[in-house]
Amino acid sequence: MVQQTANVNPDTLIDRDGLPPKERNWAILSVAMGVSMSSLDTAIANTALPAMAAQLHATPADSVWIVNIYQLAMVATLLPFAALGEILSFRRIFIFGLFLFTVASLACAFAWSLPSLVTARFFQGVGAAAVMGINTALLRSIYPSRMLGRGLGTNALVVAVSFAVGPTVASTILSLWSWPWLFAINVPFGTLAFFLARKALPETKRATHRFDTLTAIYNAGAFGLLILAIGEGAHLSGIGTVALEAAGALFFFILLLRRQAGHQAPMLPVDLFRLPQFSLSALTAVFTFAAQGFAFVSLPFYFEAVMGRSAVETGFLLTPWAVLVGIMAPIAGRMSDRYPVGILAGIGTAVLSFGMILLIVMPADASVLNICWRMAVCGIGFGFFQAPNLRAILSSAPPERGGGASGIVATSRLIGQASGAALVAFCFTISSQHGETLALGMGAAFAAAASIASFMRMFVLPSPHISGSGKISR
């Protein structure tokens, strides 16, 4: 491999600190539209699986690939796109992601068979990875440094609300139209976001090192097989299959680490994990998003199977979580500009854990009000965590490593959500009668672990800087 450097081309530097207010608003709108579509499509397909399986004459087991292939495509390509964004500019990668996601959404809407839909979903996931892998890095060039927490709060609001309201949106669309409209509705919004991004997004700094395709292949194999192994293990599949997938993931991770050894801007930014603030912030994110995955996969089953609520009612019962995230995320983002993120995110994850415990002890005949205030507690906690933790990840990495840090933000979120969802399946496998309660209990434990990891940041030194030689200096 050619020795690579992390030098930045001086001809592409942006001297100004963020965009002027009017330009900033248009840029944020384009980013928010792309992020919201990518996040929604992570959640809505679960709700529509039965309808899609029936119309495409697919078995329930085979139809799960409609969801799995999207997640696999995203997790396999997030970090390569983040690395490519540092080289080609984050603006170009984001615009490409919007284009591919929109075209693939149209292909999903016209899919005539399960293989055609799975193929289209794969390309949709790749487009979503290009959007999600670098969107937080773009914020550094859109917002002035003094307002970065506010920008991250807005971004956290869009991601969390989009994921949370996914089941509600899907239920509403399915009550009016057929499942292809779940994907067709992306086309006009994606087209608008594409042209808006071309006009409003700023150019960003470009590194001078070359993109390593072989490293990207190793990365895709490592993370793709990891997610497969987690899913198969949660469903208690054959030990041989799980072991083979886990061994394959380990093999590709070893190849990846050997390939990028000595690289000053590695695709999998293992050097950044030497920074305590960065590693603890990433760990907090994985645990918290796993807790969210536990909740949003198990609660629909609890509301419908245990409490006898309809699918539409279930969608609206999940709404208080999203609403409170929307209220708290901007507040927490602004507070993160002034107060330690370890304390803010630690309090938020502790509140989330407490809220999930409140759901566990909720009576089976609980009223709508009784359900909603408990969901609101969870939303307050989650909303208070996300923006401060995003700021911690980005600010603990050097500015020239914004792509790697942004990639870890998205990868941590996706691995956490996928792990939480997979472990819900494990809970149902070992206890068909109490699987929902067991899943919520595990979610509360993960949120508590996230709180501990977050508070630990108060006892480590501030993150040092990585010098041009690749050495860490304070």
VEXDRENMAR-731772 format. One record per residue (C-alpha): x, z, y negated. Coordinates in nm, 4 decimals. Each point is the difference from the previous one (the first is absolute). Example, Ala and Ser with C-alpha at 12.3 -4.5 7.8 and 13.67 -1.06 7.14 Angstrom:
// VEXDRENMAR-731772
REC|1.2300|0.7800|0.4500
REC|0.1370|-0.0660|-0.3440
This chain:
// VEXDRENMAR-731772
REC|0.0000|0.0000|0.0000
REC|0.1283|-0.0886|-0.3449
REC|0.0953|0.3098|-0.1970
REC|-0.2647|0.0532|-0.2654
REC|-0.0061|0.1822|-0.3306
REC|-0.2784|0.1539|-0.2012
REC|0.1156|-0.1422|-0.3336
REC|-0.2732|-0.1205|-0.2323
REC|0.0096|-0.3372|-0.1718
REC|0.0352|0.0817|-0.3732
REC|-0.1947|-0.3129|-0.0942
REC|-0.3177|0.1456|0.1504
REC|0.0090|0.3483|-0.1520
REC|-0.3020|0.1271|-0.1921
REC|0.1079|0.1952|-0.3057
REC|-0.3378|0.1389|-0.0994
REC|-0.1406|0.3163|0.1534
REC|-0.3300|-0.1188|0.1456
REC|-0.2536|-0.2408|-0.1477
REC|-0.1968|0.0293|-0.3262
REC|-0.3463|0.1599|0.0496
REC|-0.2050|-0.3231|0.0065
REC|0.2347|-0.1821|0.2379
REC|0.0284|0.3157|0.2102
REC|-0.3758|0.0197|0.0513
REC|-0.0204|-0.3591|0.1281
REC|0.2983|0.0530|0.2287
REC|-0.1480|0.3192|0.1442
REC|-0.3338|-0.1733|0.0576
REC|0.1664|-0.2705|0.2088
REC|0.1966|0.2575|0.2008
REC|-0.3097|0.2157|0.0514
REC|-0.2034|-0.2952|0.1269
REC|0.2657|-0.0964|0.2533
REC|0.0549|0.3575|0.1174
REC|-0.3723|0.0732|0.0304
REC|-0.0651|-0.3085|0.2156
REC|0.2950|0.0758|0.2290
REC|-0.1049|0.3643|0.0379
REC|-0.3682|-0.0807|0.0568
REC|0.0790|-0.2440|0.2782
REC|0.1931|0.2735|0.1773
REC|-0.3226|0.1998|0.0261
REC|-0.3003|-0.2344|0.0111
REC|0.0827|-0.1816|0.3241
REC|-0.0524|0.3196|0.2036
REC|-0.3621|0.0209|-0.1137
REC|-0.0727|-0.3642|0.0834
REC|0.1718|-0.0107|0.3410
REC|-0.3218|0.0232|0.2088
REC|-0.1670|-0.2818|-0.1973
REC|0.3076|-0.2217|0.0173
REC|0.0486|0.0631|0.3714
REC|-0.3618|-0.0902|0.0750
REC|-0.0011|-0.3239|-0.1982
REC|0.3396|-0.1130|0.1308
REC|-0.0906|0.0942|0.3602
REC|0.2981|0.2333|0.0259
REC|0.0315|0.3264|0.1907
REC|0.0383|0.3211|-0.2043
REC|0.3560|0.0414|0.1288
REC|0.0971|-0.3527|-0.1033
REC|-0.1693|0.0319|-0.3389
REC|0.2284|0.2912|-0.0924
REC|0.2692|-0.2625|-0.0588
REC|-0.1898|-0.0980|-0.3162
REC|0.1101|0.3347|-0.1449
REC|0.3317|0.0411|0.1812
REC|0.1467|-0.3386|-0.0933
REC|-0.0590|0.0687|-0.3726
REC|0.1821|0.3326|0.0212
REC|0.2805|-0.1452|0.2118
REC|0.0552|-0.2896|-0.2418
REC|0.0102|0.2392|-0.2950
REC|0.2356|0.2588|0.1464
REC|0.2332|-0.2676|0.1375
REC|0.0432|-0.1835|-0.3312
REC|-0.0315|0.2696|-0.2698
REC|0.3711|0.0801|-0.0258
REC|0.1176|-0.3656|0.0235
REC|-0.2296|-0.0890|-0.2903
REC|0.1242|0.3013|-0.1967
REC|0.3583|-0.1154|0.0562
REC|-0.0896|-0.3577|-0.0902
REC|-0.1654|0.1242|-0.3188
REC|0.3296|0.1481|-0.1170
REC|0.1587|-0.3443|0.0407
REC|-0.2729|-0.2440|-0.1133
REC|-0.1825|0.2413|-0.2376
REC|-0.2965|0.2191|0.0801
REC|-0.2256|-0.2248|-0.2075
REC|0.0571|-0.3006|0.2270
REC|-0.0556|0.1957|0.3200
REC|-0.3202|0.1557|-0.1332
REC|-0.1410|-0.3386|-0.1042
REC|0.0930|-0.1511|0.3379
REC|-0.1721|0.2914|0.1740
REC|-0.3192|-0.0528|-0.2004
REC|-0.0003|-0.3715|0.0850
REC|0.0542|0.0522|0.3744
REC|-0.2504|0.2864|0.0195
REC|-0.2706|-0.2063|-0.1740
REC|0.0527|-0.3095|0.2155
REC|0.0073|0.2109|0.3175
REC|-0.3216|0.1770|-0.1070
REC|-0.1698|-0.3385|-0.0250
REC|0.1295|-0.0860|0.3472
REC|-0.1400|0.3305|0.1331
REC|-0.3428|-0.0832|-0.1431
REC|-0.0027|-0.3356|0.1819
REC|0.1444|0.1317|0.3289
REC|-0.1886|-0.1386|0.3009
REC|0.1600|0.2038|0.2793
REC|0.1904|0.3221|0.0586
REC|0.3415|-0.1744|0.0164
REC|-0.0661|-0.1849|-0.3271
REC|-0.1088|0.3221|-0.1732
REC|0.2983|0.1960|0.1344
REC|0.2356|-0.2744|-0.1195
REC|-0.1557|-0.0015|-0.3468
REC|0.0131|0.3807|-0.0122
REC|0.3718|-0.0153|0.0805
REC|0.0697|-0.2170|-0.3059
REC|-0.2351|0.2173|-0.2045
REC|0.2105|0.3021|0.1000
REC|0.3206|-0.1798|-0.1000
REC|-0.1499|-0.0762|-0.3416
REC|-0.1128|0.3605|-0.0361
REC|0.3519|0.1188|0.0848
REC|0.1445|-0.2133|-0.2813
REC|-0.2465|0.1625|-0.2408
REC|0.0274|0.3578|0.1250
REC|0.3731|-0.0024|0.0633
REC|0.1005|-0.0523|-0.3633
REC|-0.2960|0.1026|-0.2166
REC|0.1428|0.3412|-0.0881
REC|0.3356|-0.1584|-0.0899
REC|-0.1861|-0.2261|-0.2455
REC|-0.1306|0.3080|-0.1803
REC|0.3508|0.0805|-0.1243
REC|0.0022|-0.3240|-0.1979
REC|-0.3621|0.0276|-0.1156
REC|-0.0093|0.3610|-0.1238
REC|0.2420|0.1709|-0.2402
REC|0.2035|0.2668|0.1800
REC|-0.1808|0.2765|-0.1874
REC|-0.3329|-0.1257|0.1415
REC|0.1126|-0.0699|0.3579
REC|-0.1976|0.2936|0.1382
REC|-0.3163|-0.1315|-0.1648
REC|0.0598|-0.3432|0.1516
REC|0.0605|0.1446|0.3437
REC|-0.3171|0.2042|-0.0371
REC|-0.1972|-0.3171|-0.0658
REC|0.1625|-0.1698|0.2975
REC|-0.0699|0.3000|0.2227
REC|-0.3606|-0.0028|-0.1164
REC|-0.0415|-0.3667|0.0983
REC|0.1604|0.0419|0.3447
REC|-0.1800|0.3204|0.0937
REC|-0.3426|-0.1036|-0.1265
REC|0.0244|-0.3445|0.1619
REC|0.0890|0.1495|0.3365
REC|-0.2631|0.2722|-0.0301
REC|-0.2908|-0.2243|-0.1002
REC|0.0849|-0.2636|0.2606
REC|-0.2663|0.1182|0.2476
REC|-0.2626|0.0137|-0.2768
REC|0.0824|-0.3492|-0.1227
REC|-0.0048|-0.1363|0.3537
REC|-0.3343|0.1655|0.0786
REC|-0.1545|-0.1381|-0.3184
REC|0.1215|-0.3557|0.0633
REC|-0.1094|0.0087|0.3648
REC|-0.3453|0.1216|-0.1023
REC|-0.0403|-0.3087|-0.2209
REC|0.2048|-0.2750|0.1678
REC|0.2025|-0.0755|0.3139
REC|0.3593|0.1115|0.0632
REC|0.1764|-0.3159|-0.1351
REC|-0.1023|0.1121|-0.3487
REC|0.2315|0.3008|0.0397
REC|0.2857|-0.2490|-0.0339
REC|-0.1626|-0.2711|-0.2139
REC|-0.0563|0.2502|-0.2815
REC|0.3787|0.0228|-0.0403
REC|0.0313|-0.3652|-0.0981
REC|-0.1360|0.0052|-0.3579
REC|0.1685|0.3323|-0.0770
REC|0.3276|-0.1129|0.1561
REC|-0.0052|-0.3252|-0.1944
REC|-0.0603|0.1849|-0.3273
REC|0.2755|0.2510|0.0771
REC|0.2397|-0.2846|0.0863
REC|-0.0394|-0.1803|-0.3335
REC|-0.0037|0.3274|-0.1919
REC|0.3252|0.1106|0.1680
REC|0.1673|-0.3315|-0.0857
REC|-0.0860|0.0548|-0.3652
REC|0.0429|0.3761|-0.0411
REC|0.2692|0.1346|0.2352
REC|0.3506|0.0370|-0.1449
REC|0.3172|-0.1312|0.1581
REC|0.2110|0.2738|0.1558
REC|0.3695|0.0517|0.0624
REC|0.1517|-0.2024|0.2826
REC|0.2794|0.1099|0.2274
REC|0.2735|-0.2488|0.0876
REC|0.0347|0.0743|0.3720
REC|-0.1494|-0.2387|0.2559
REC|-0.3005|0.0611|0.2223
REC|0.0942|0.0681|0.3640
REC|-0.2563|-0.1653|0.2286
REC|0.1360|0.1576|0.3191
REC|-0.0385|0.3474|-0.1506
REC|-0.3617|-0.0858|-0.0833
REC|-0.0611|-0.1047|0.3624
REC|0.1480|0.3253|0.1291
REC|-0.2153|0.1939|-0.2470
REC|-0.3167|-0.1797|0.1123
REC|0.0765|0.0678|0.3657
REC|0.0799|0.3667|-0.0594
REC|-0.3068|0.0909|-0.2052
REC|-0.2396|-0.2292|0.1863
REC|0.0892|0.1456|0.3402
REC|-0.0081|0.3523|-0.1454
REC|-0.3612|-0.0414|-0.1141
REC|-0.0913|-0.1595|0.3339
REC|0.1545|0.2901|0.1914
REC|-0.1856|0.2570|-0.2123
REC|-0.3310|-0.1791|0.0574
REC|0.0486|-0.0478|0.3730
REC|0.1150|0.3600|0.0425
REC|-0.3031|0.1341|-0.1864
REC|-0.2288|-0.1951|0.2339
REC|0.1900|0.1452|0.2996
REC|0.0979|-0.3456|0.1211
REC|0.2404|-0.0462|0.2886
REC|0.3191|0.2001|-0.0448
REC|0.2030|-0.3084|0.0862
REC|-0.1515|-0.2031|-0.2830
REC|0.0479|0.2753|-0.2572
REC|0.3554|0.0687|0.1158
REC|0.0880|-0.3703|-0.0184
REC|-0.1391|-0.0319|-0.3532
REC|0.1743|0.3192|-0.1139
REC|0.3287|-0.1158|0.1543
REC|-0.0392|-0.3377|-0.1709
REC|-0.0616|0.1702|-0.3356
REC|0.3096|0.2174|0.0477
REC|0.2060|-0.3049|0.0982
REC|-0.1001|-0.1907|-0.3142
REC|0.0568|0.3070|-0.2198
REC|0.3553|0.0262|0.1379
REC|0.0606|-0.3697|-0.0658
REC|-0.1449|0.0412|-0.3497
REC|0.2196|0.2969|-0.0879
REC|0.3129|-0.1704|0.1379
REC|-0.0778|-0.3220|-0.1838
REC|-0.0456|0.1619|-0.3395
REC|0.2809|0.2561|0.0353
REC|0.2048|0.0042|-0.3193
REC|-0.2587|-0.2011|-0.1920
REC|-0.0448|0.1367|-0.3519
REC|-0.3687|-0.0969|-0.0108
REC|-0.1191|0.0234|0.3633
REC|-0.3431|-0.1342|0.0912
REC|-0.0826|0.3275|0.1751
REC|0.1366|0.2251|-0.2758
REC|0.1596|0.2646|0.2199
REC|0.2428|0.0818|-0.2812
REC|-0.2889|0.1159|-0.2165
REC|-0.1022|0.2445|0.2712
REC|0.3237|0.1846|-0.0668
REC|-0.1647|0.1069|-0.3254
REC|-0.1979|0.3202|0.0800
REC|-0.2676|-0.0673|-0.2617
REC|-0.0580|-0.3502|0.1358
REC|-0.0119|0.0971|0.3682
REC|-0.2283|0.3005|-0.0557
REC|-0.2318|-0.2106|-0.2169
REC|-0.0216|-0.2709|0.2690
REC|-0.0675|0.2654|0.2654
REC|-0.2740|0.1508|-0.2171
REC|-0.1593|-0.3450|-0.0309
REC|0.0023|-0.0699|0.3759
REC|-0.1601|0.3365|0.0825
REC|-0.2637|-0.0248|-0.2732
REC|-0.1055|-0.3550|0.0802
REC|-0.0164|0.0970|0.3665
REC|-0.2410|0.2779|-0.1003
REC|-0.2065|-0.2573|-0.1889
REC|0.0030|-0.2232|0.3082
REC|-0.1251|0.2873|0.2145
REC|-0.2856|0.0632|-0.2418
REC|-0.1218|-0.3532|-0.0644
REC|0.0003|-0.1039|0.3647
REC|-0.1522|0.3179|0.1455
REC|-0.2561|0.0888|-0.2701
REC|-0.2250|-0.3056|0.0566
REC|-0.0286|0.0992|0.3666
REC|-0.0726|0.3610|-0.0993
REC|-0.2657|-0.0926|-0.2556
REC|-0.1756|-0.2465|0.2320
REC|0.0450|0.1474|0.3508
REC|-0.0152|0.3714|-0.0826
REC|-0.2095|0.0109|-0.3171
REC|-0.2253|-0.2988|0.0726
REC|0.0674|-0.1856|-0.3256
REC|-0.0372|-0.3790|-0.0271
REC|0.2922|-0.2363|-0.0604
REC|-0.1078|-0.0573|-0.3609
REC|-0.0390|0.3763|-0.0596
REC|0.3452|0.0542|0.1475
REC|0.1529|-0.2435|-0.2458
REC|-0.1513|0.1853|-0.2933
REC|0.0956|0.3416|0.1391
REC|0.3633|-0.1116|-0.0144
REC|-0.0389|-0.0949|-0.3665
REC|0.0624|0.3475|-0.1582
REC|0.3548|-0.0100|0.1368
REC|0.0611|-0.3325|-0.1766
REC|-0.1696|0.1096|-0.3223
REC|0.2094|0.3152|-0.0317
REC|0.3176|-0.1911|0.0791
REC|-0.0945|-0.2326|-0.2836
REC|-0.0411|0.2948|-0.2356
REC|0.3083|0.1948|0.1050
REC|0.2590|-0.2764|0.0525
REC|0.0392|-0.0935|-0.3703
REC|0.0041|0.3683|-0.0982
REC|0.2690|0.0808|0.2564
REC|0.1943|-0.3097|-0.1047
REC|0.0155|0.1149|-0.3606
REC|0.0917|0.3534|0.1074
REC|0.2886|-0.1404|0.2071
REC|0.1582|-0.1201|-0.3262
REC|0.0356|0.3674|-0.1003
REC|-0.0034|0.2272|0.3076
REC|0.1989|0.0103|0.3292
REC|-0.1452|-0.2426|0.2521
REC|0.0817|0.2334|0.2895
REC|-0.2420|0.2601|-0.1334
REC|-0.2740|-0.2495|-0.0900
REC|0.0057|-0.1852|0.3323
REC|0.0433|0.3272|0.1915
REC|-0.3145|0.1435|-0.1567
REC|-0.1889|-0.3232|0.0635
REC|0.0865|-0.0191|0.3695
REC|-0.0810|0.3701|0.0457
REC|-0.3442|-0.0605|-0.1530
REC|-0.0450|-0.3021|0.2291
REC|0.0799|0.2130|0.3051
REC|-0.2472|0.2665|-0.1148
REC|-0.2687|-0.2648|-0.0567
REC|0.0416|-0.1376|0.3525
REC|-0.0327|0.3519|0.1397
REC|-0.3242|0.0354|-0.1974
REC|-0.1265|-0.3169|0.1726
REC|0.0877|0.1435|0.3412
REC|-0.2065|0.3173|-0.0553
REC|-0.2912|-0.1933|-0.1521
REC|-0.3302|0.0572|0.1872
REC|-0.1402|-0.2943|0.1958
REC|-0.3211|0.0086|-0.2056
REC|0.1798|0.0097|-0.3347
REC|-0.1840|-0.1452|-0.2985
REC|0.1280|-0.2967|-0.1982
REC|0.1107|0.2347|-0.2791
REC|0.1831|0.2212|0.2493
REC|0.1878|-0.3021|0.1344
REC|0.0758|-0.1514|-0.3383
REC|0.1635|0.3025|-0.1606
REC|0.2348|0.0359|0.2978
REC|0.0896|-0.3683|-0.0211
REC|0.0586|0.0507|-0.3722
REC|0.2532|0.2763|0.0714
REC|0.1926|-0.2421|0.2241
REC|-0.0129|-0.2663|-0.2715
REC|0.1329|0.2422|-0.2616
REC|0.2936|0.0895|0.2228
REC|0.0827|-0.3574|0.0936
REC|-0.0316|-0.1232|-0.3571
REC|0.2291|0.2767|-0.1234
REC|0.2692|-0.0969|0.2530
REC|0.0373|-0.3741|-0.0239
REC|0.1210|-0.0890|-0.3502
REC|0.2576|0.2844|-0.0284
REC|0.1377|-0.0895|0.3415
REC|0.0242|-0.3684|-0.0927
REC|0.1918|0.0967|-0.3133
REC|0.2368|0.2146|0.2072
REC|0.0827|-0.2870|0.2357
REC|0.0575|-0.2540|-0.2774
REC|0.1844|0.2263|-0.2438
REC|0.2336|0.1419|0.2669
REC|0.1332|-0.3508|0.0732
REC|0.2248|-0.1938|-0.2424
REC|-0.1865|-0.2652|-0.2055
REC|0.1849|-0.2849|0.1726
REC|-0.1324|0.1273|0.3333
REC|-0.3637|-0.0161|-0.1120
REC|-0.0878|-0.2533|0.2695
REC|0.1244|0.2219|0.2825
REC|-0.1784|0.3035|-0.1443
REC|-0.3239|-0.1969|-0.0449
REC|0.0255|-0.1267|0.3572
REC|0.0328|0.3561|0.1287
REC|-0.3080|0.1024|-0.2027
REC|-0.2102|-0.2641|0.1764
REC|0.1630|0.0491|0.3411
REC|-0.0526|0.3781|-0.0110
REC|-0.3655|-0.0510|-0.0883
REC|-0.0614|-0.2535|0.2756
REC|0.1880|0.1912|0.2710
REC|-0.1856|0.3179|-0.0951
REC|-0.3429|-0.1668|0.0051
REC|0.0717|-0.1855|0.3257
REC|0.1331|0.3153|0.1670
REC|-0.2999|0.2054|-0.1109
REC|-0.2457|-0.2631|0.1227
REC|0.1834|-0.0334|0.3327
REC|0.0053|0.3765|0.0534
REC|-0.3764|0.0117|-0.0573
REC|-0.0327|-0.2255|0.3041
REC|0.2207|0.2479|0.1873
REC|-0.2301|0.2867|-0.1035
REC|-0.3058|-0.1858|0.1303
REC|0.1827|-0.0818|0.3235
REC|0.0804|0.3607|0.0823
REC|-0.3378|0.1378|-0.1196
REC|-0.3026|-0.2263|-0.0237
REC|-0.2254|0.2857|-0.1168
REC|0.2260|0.1602|-0.2613
REC|0.2272|-0.2890|-0.0946
REC|-0.1209|-0.0060|-0.3611
REC|0.0695|0.3700|-0.0539
REC|0.3396|-0.0228|0.1685
REC|0.0937|-0.2972|-0.2188
REC|-0.0998|0.1822|-0.3192
REC|0.2034|0.3013|0.1130
REC|0.3068|-0.2151|0.0567
REC|-0.0586|-0.1608|-0.3389
REC|-0.0072|0.3434|-0.1658
REC|0.3268|0.0863|0.1769
REC|0.1647|-0.3214|-0.1220
REC|-0.1140|0.0717|-0.3569
REC|0.1432|0.3531|0.0251
REC|0.3312|-0.1441|0.1239
REC|-0.0044|-0.2385|-0.2981
REC|-0.0478|0.2964|-0.2333
REC|0.3027|0.1765|0.1491
REC|0.2129|-0.3154|-0.0335
REC|-0.1098|-0.0398|-0.3604
REC|0.0784|0.3573|-0.1042
REC|0.3421|-0.0319|0.1669
REC|0.0903|-0.2434|-0.2792
REC|0.0114|0.2960|-0.2361
REC|0.3009|0.1405|0.1867
REC|0.2225|-0.3085|0.0070
REC|0.2143|-0.1439|-0.2750
REC|-0.1313|-0.2947|-0.2017
REC|0.0690|-0.3351|0.1600
REC|0.3466|-0.1347|-0.0838
REC|0.0655|-0.3605|-0.0925
REC|0.1455|-0.2653|0.2261
REC|0.2956|-0.1674|-0.1602
REC|0.0865|-0.3655|0.0179
REC|0.2449|0.0754|0.2811
REC|-0.2792|0.1438|0.2089
REC|0.1239|0.3586|-0.0386
REC|-0.2321|0.2758|-0.1116
REC|0.1001|0.1798|-0.3166
REC|-0.1727|0.2679|-0.1987
